[in-house]
Amino acid sequence: MSKTRREFTPEFKREAVELLRSSGRPLTRVAAELGIQPSMPRNWRAMQNGEALRSRAAAPVAGSAPTVTAPAMALPADQAAEVARLRRELDRARMERDILKKVSRISRTAIAASGGMENAGAEEFEACLAIHGALDHLDA
């Protein structure tokens, strides 16, 4: 035997929320008096206040890390633009990382070949200038 889902009129929902606000009684008590689950007037109140609805799926699990939520839903075009911007930013960060890895490798090789840091000279300095110029080129 299946239960049928009850539907409530907007007027009933408004009156239930108003009763909850004006009575000063706990939500669970008001809900029991109305013969409904406590989540119903809680959700109706949230909808009237323009708040996000709570659900068990969204509730944090004890001992878990806090969840980062996105701001209000953006339009698909805005989301696509943001994804494209973030991908460009990631590509740039990866390119800079790769350049810095090469610089580090070149510097270590040059310093080792010259016999140590105290013997490093113009070649190492020129390599650093070239890398700095490459990074400046990325900013353009």
Secondary structure, DSSP 8 states (H G I E B T S, - for coil): ---------HHHHHHHHHHHHHH---HHHHHHHHTS-THHHHHHHHHHHT-----TTTS--TTS------SS---HHHHHHHHHHHHHHHHHHHHHHHHHHHHHHHHHHHHHHHTSGGG--HHHHHHHHHHHHHHHHHH-
